[in-house]
Amino acid sequence: MMDWTDVHCRQFHRLLSPHARLYTEMLTAAAVIHGNREHLLAFDAAQHPLALQLGGSEPRELAEAARIAEGFGYDEINLNVGCPSDRVQSGRFGACLMLEPSRVAACVAAMQRAVQVPVTVKCRLGVDEQCEDQALEGLVRPLLEVGLSVLTVHARKAWLKGLSPRENRTVPPLNYERVYRLKHDWPQLVVILNGGIDSIEAVDGHLQHVDGVMLGRAAYHQPWILAELDSHLYGTPLPGREQVLEQMRPWIESQLARGVPLKHIVRHMLGVYHAQPGGRRFRRCLAEGAHKPGADWAVLERAIAATRPRTPATSSAHVA
């Protein structure tokens, strides 16, 4: 979810789901240590519970980044061992680390020593020609030895040779049964399932076998599913779409006052009327208005108004 789940996206998603654990986009340990920490790590308290997802392969560097993140108030530090992008391959982290399970364990151990909050891992089933069973077991065993208690598994292999990062999100076949078996074999491990989950029915089915589910692209492109899931799983009253958008107004206006362009915020909200009457008009209003100089809340007001049923024009008949 790199470049997607930024601070504005998470603020919106928290309004949709009061209970979900939100995750940041992946940040490299080096960026956290040497970059603009306030810009990269600061977040609104309403976003709790919130996990920071880190990328890296050096135990000492990851430990320092985790320590910094804990100071900013994150509830969890998640080490990404599943991202297949070109950038992470060249940096020796992400999915290619599945080829180095002992290094992953060393990284996790170093991070655990550095912080009090939970340290977790997100991985794939394996990479390239690896046998899924051997790859997953080879990663899990040393992680359990260093005390890892929570593992999120994207139920696909990552093909670092031959597939683009985008293709890696859909082309490798899903193997949910392998993740179910992981939970069966190591019941003490909290197993979170990720990959291709896009409906309440699917969530209910998976929760019969694993401890939790993680939604990625579905939550981003069809964010209303977060509100529906929160209502379904926790009994939260289902709000109206207009109600949620109105609740975003204070955040939007505070960010505009800081000089953040409206387009950087509302790009995460385009899908809230997915498959709903007026959804296309909503998206068009935002696309046409949010990028203009001085764009403000009035753009959202016009977009919201565009979703409402249109009143038929009054006509009169004339008899000659």
Order of alpha helices (4+ residues) and beta strands (2+ residues): alpha-beta-beta-alpha-alpha-beta-alpha-beta-alpha-alpha-beta-alpha-beta-alpha-alpha-beta-alpha-beta-alpha-alpha-alpha-alpha-alpha-alpha-alpha
